[in-house]
Amino acid sequence: MDKKLGVKSVTKFLSNNAIIILIFLLAVFTASWTWWTRGQNTFLTFGNFSNLVVNMSPRFIIACGVSGCLITKGTDLSAGRQVGLAACLAAMLLQQLDYSARMLPWLPDIPWGVAMLIVMAIMALFGAVNGCVVAFLKVPPFIATLGMQTIVYGLCSIITGNQPMGGYKDTYRGVASGRLRDFAIGDMKPFDPIPGVREIPYLAIFAVIVGIFFWFLYNKTRHGKYMYAIGGNESAAQVAGVNVAATLIRIYILAAVMYGLGGFLVGAKAGGASTATGFGYELEAIAACTIGGVSTNGGVGKVSGILVGVLVFEALKICLQFLGVDPAYTFVAQGLVIIIAVALDLRKYLAKK
Amino acid sequence: MSDYRLEMRGVVKTFPGVKALDHAQLKLRPGTVHALMGENGAGKSTLMKCMFGIYHMDEGEMFYEGEPVKINGPLDALNKGIAMVHQELQPIPERSIGENIYVGRYPVKRFGPVVTIDHEKMYEDAAKVLEEVHLDFNPRAKLGSLSVSQMQLVEIAKAVSADCKVLILDEPTSSLTAREVEALFTIVNELRGKGVSIVYISHKMDEILRISDEVTIMRDGQYIGTWEAKSLTTDFIITKMVGRELSNLYPQRQNVPGEVVFEVEDFTSINPKSFRHVSFNVRKGEILGVAGLVGAQRTELMEGLFGLRCHDTGKITYKGEELKINQPKQAIDNGIAMLTEDRRATGILGVLSIADNVSIASLKQYLIGGIMLDDKKIEQLVQDNVAKLSIKTPSSKTLIQSLSGGNQQKVLISRWLANDPEVFILDEPTRGIDVGAKYEIYCIIAELARQGKSVIMISSEMGELIGMSDRVMVMCDGRVTGFIDGKEANQENIMALATQFE
């Protein structure tokens, strides 16, 4: 009896974590393959790991944003375009004062922190619109945010005049390229002497702060409980006195604020922004959430899972890149991973008849 | 050749947390009406869904005309000559009556490789079928243009059109008027004459004794026995169904109704077909039963009072103070709690834990510094309620959907107790709950009343209404048609008021 249960639970574990296990095996394979063919370990290096973390950070932040929409059985297709708009806004605010093609020549010097908050505040407005349309007009989130996606793209084209932007201030670029060893208070560099810690990228710190914030929000606050309740059963949540509309609006605003932050960081990392920035990010974020166990049936999803989902997705990209797979094929692989992940996820919840 | 048209033996069906069928059986003779009886949750519908192929049985055998068969799904069942009229209708109201009758098996025309639906033939056939069951509807009319009871008759026509050998009628009369019931019985008799075996599920004793040839009784998913209908009495059936003497069904109540606290005046829905000009009051410590047929708008009324539905006019007062209720939150803040009729659809948060389900309506009370939830206090609340209401669960982290119906209901009651409301609206509080747990729910309701809470209890089970209410309010077609004192209430005087159509 015990043995039988053991086999059963092992197969259950395998099928519940199939994607994660596959990617892990792929990583192991990539590591051995590159080592063998190139004669040295080029995959499992600090540089590569650091690269992975830097790539993951903004995507994790964006995925955290969209997770609330998914947990309440919604979605946010405007995420990627909002990221793009945020990157463009940040670019306009943080170009060098003496840069010849400055978009807003009249603008005074703005510290990057202030610019970041301005971008997040502006994006919050788009989230509020999304939230109101979903909560009050009852437009299905898929459609509401599809419309918003197009609107945001249009606005982004209008304000940038379809011109790519560059010429960022060093302090803005430093947000993405910086590591803790660069952190200075006056002449003091408190983290520089500590080995290991000194190499932590700033981007990772942003991601950690966002992760902790979302963990707290989802597990320790009323908003979090209401969100899970709405996702689990919206009518029942309403009967239990949950203010469904207010909760949904908060979720969409918070999501947009995270796209604002994500876009700000993506722009800093790329060193430039255009209307094409952020293209397809919404699908990557939704895919990462789903791989990480955020159920498309609503009511289920953990921050740790989202982190794993983003890790899996980025690890897949890096592995395929190291194996020398044509980028075109990489898209095919990513698409397959998304479909398989959702299919496996649904299997867990399908009612057995 | 077997004596039986269809036989089911040793059927076992388990759902998460509940053994719905435990070696159930059924033997159908050709050309008979076989009544299947049992309390709600006894497994009648589940057994029929196994026969019709909606559920797959975990264990058990099925024989059709003496041959072992396996039904792979409803379409397979229909092809084999088994048809079913469901308790809950599954209509497509936006499509025509004809299409609803032939959905899934449309007559087709073939033009080489191209297959199209033969609408002419479909509507002609539909007209014939409707005529056969004495229904005067245009098959091209939208199904949605009919009333609920008319749709039910169309559903029966659909079953007849399948030219079935076995017809399952699951509570077919629950929403029919007396005249429609007579029409149905005529159809049933005609079908019996043609040799069709009919399984008839109903709670109404008089119907059963009148129409059926044989009666099989089930209890808690088990087969109790099969008897000839002629030899049966109502008392005998009830005793077999319940498995104990009637007198122990309801707890001794010690509540003393006090002064009037909750008053509703001239409450009218924005929907002209729904509740209108409803006035009633409830006393402190009183259990007010609400009786009525399906369609009497009892649920709609209560949902209106709780702010789930809009009302046009009307005044709600609690202890003389007028309450403004336009959404559930306002009702809750004013000390009203409501257990909704459909526990799965509007009660439980299925994928969430017991702890979340218990605390969701009262989270405000467990905040530290206005922001952070105090998990320890919440756990304490859950443990208190688990102990107080004897909720059977492995832990507070267990998902509510894995509990049995009775325990789910207790969790939902705990949810409201955490808010300490004064008025409890209970809509079918024991629906889909097994007999043992029912008694526990009755005890909880009696205790609430003893503590001085006002309880409004909708129920479609006569016994429950008569056994638990201090007063019974009867509704018919959206209106209150009368009040009966709990001690004088009986099936006859309740039914008289419940059928007082305008």
Interface residues (C-beta under 8 A of the other chain):
Chain A: F216 K220 T221 R222 K225 Y226 Y228 A229 G231 G232 N233 S235 A236 A237 Q238 V239 A240 G241 V242 N243 S295 N297 G298 G299 V300 Y349 K353
Chain B: I54 Y55 H56 F306 L308 Q327 P328 K329 I332 D333 M338 T340 A345 T346 G347 I348 L349 G350 V351 L352 D356 S359 I360 A361 L363 K364 L367 I371 M372 L373 D375 R415
